[in-house]
Amino acid sequence: LFLIDDHTLLRRGLVALLSQHADLRVVGEAGDAGAALRLLPALRPDVILLDNHLPGVRGVDAVPGLREASPASRVLMLTVSEDGEDLATALRHGAQGYLLKTIDGDLLAQAIRRAARGEPVVSPEMMGKLVAAFQSQGMSASEPAPEEEQPAPQLSPREEEVLREIARGASNKEIARALDIAETTVKIHVQHILRKLGLSSRVQAAVYATAHGLV
């Protein structure tokens, strides 16, 4: 992991918190995006934890440069900003997820692991704002043609259950536990949901579910 936050005390706290998990290791840190850009090419972390309020540039605007400096790294926002536009900008710029600093320590560790596997992660309390941000730009959750021009996709009852769990931010393992089905079965359901809805990510699926009143 690589930490980018201008508050030294908070970085110290994150290092101490994450060190409690044997599979997570902080390899570097920076107080601003410029310093991070100089360090990242050599360190090549799996995940970059990025604050939004940084000196000189907002974290959401620094995402493209960070991804260019370390293409294999996943960028995970960790911020106090509950602004829906910040969330939408971060995801458009390629961030793997968006978490609030109020998140529980164990849940943060889980989110980091999921981001490292390439799974999008968004704080559940931000999903409504994500929908609003997309709608304010005249976009639907899946960005197709206007909804009234398309037939509603038919999901099975089980697929709707899986979709609701995705919108709550649950991982495949958590969905399998909640619905008492195999994790491989969950993966198949997720693939079918994305195909039927014409979506390309779990984040888009969560936005769709929220926008259509499934959550």
Residue pairs with C-beta under 8 A, 6 or more apart in sequence:
1 18
1 24
1 25
1 26
1 27
1 45
1 46
1 47
1 48
1 49
1 112
2 26
2 27
2 28
2 29
2 30
2 36
2 39
2 40
2 43
2 45
2 47
2 48
2 49
2 70
2 73
3 11
3 14
3 15
3 26
3 28
3 29
3 30
3 49
4 29
4 30
4 31
4 32
4 33
4 36
4 48
4 49
4 50
4 51
4 54
4 59
4 62
4 66
5 11
5 14
5 29
5 31
5 49
5 50
5 51
5 54
5 78
6 31
6 32
6 51
6 53
6 54
6 55
7 51
8 31
11 29
11 31
14 26
14 49
15 26
15 29
17 105
17 108
18 24
18 25
18 26
18 108
18 109
18 112
19 25
19 26
20 105
21 109
23 113
24 109
24 112
24 113
27 43
27 45
28 39
28 40
28 43
28 45
30 36
30 39
31 54
31 55
32 54
32 55
32 56
32 57
33 54
33 56
33 57
33 59
33 62
33 65
33 66
34 56
36 48
36 62
36 66
36 69
37 65
37 66
37 69
40 48
40 66
40 69
40 70
40 73
41 69
41 70
43 70
44 70
44 72
44 73
45 70
45 73
46 72
46 73
46 74
46 116
47 73
47 74
47 75
47 76
47 96
47 112
47 115
47 116
48 66
48 70
48 73
48 74
48 75
48 76
49 76
49 78
49 112
50 59
50 62
50 63
50 66
50 75
50 76
50 77
50 78
50 79
50 95
51 59
51 77
51 78
51 79
52 58
52 59
52 60
52 77
52 79
52 80
52 81
52 86
52 90
53 59
53 79
53 80
53 81
54 62
58 86
59 77
59 79
59 90
60 77
60 86
60 89
60 90
60 93
60 95
61 89
61 93
63 75
63 90
63 93
63 94
63 95
64 93
64 94
66 73
66 75
67 73
67 75
67 94
74 96
74 115
74 116
74 118
75 94
75 95
75 96
76 95
76 96
76 97
76 98
76 99
76 111
76 112
76 115
76 121
77 87
77 90
77 95
77 97
77 98
77 99
78 99
78 100
78 101
78 103
78 108
79 86
79 98
79 99
79 100
79 101
80 100
80 101
80 102
82 100
82 125
82 126
82 129
83 129
84 126
84 129
84 130
84 132
84 133
85 133
86 98
87 98
87 122
87 126
87 129
87 130
87 133
88 130
88 133
88 134
88 137
90 98
91 98
91 120
91 122
91 130
91 203
96 115
96 118
96 119
96 120
96 121
97 111
97 114
97 115
97 120
97 121
97 122
97 203
98 121
98 122
98 123
98 126
99 108
99 111
99 121
99 122
99 123
100 123
100 125
100 126
103 111
103 123
110 171
111 121
114 121
114 171
115 121
119 171
119 202
120 201
120 202
120 203
121 169
122 130
122 169
122 203
122 206
123 169
124 167
124 168
124 169
127 167
127 169
127 206
127 207
127 210
127 215
128 210
130 203
130 206
130 207
130 210
131 141
131 207
131 210
131 211
134 140
134 141
134 207
134 211
135 211
140 146
140 147
140 211
141 199
141 204
141 207
141 208
141 210
141 211
141 212
142 197
142 198
142 199
142 204
142 207
142 208
143 204
144 150
144 198
153 196
153 197
153 198
154 196
155 163
155 193
155 196
155 197
158 179
158 189
159 189
159 192
159 193
159 196
160 214
161 179
162 175
162 179
162 186
162 189
162 190
162 193
163 193
163 205
163 208
163 209
163 214
164 209
164 214
164 215
165 174
165 175
165 178
165 179
166 175
166 190
166 193
166 202
166 205
166 206
166 209
167 205
167 206
167 209
167 210
167 214
167 215
168 215
169 206
170 178
172 183
172 186
172 187
172 190
173 183
175 186
176 182
176 183
176 185
176 186
179 186
190 202
190 205
193 199
193 205
194 200
194 201
194 202
194 204
194 205
197 204
197 205
197 208
199 205
199 208
209 215
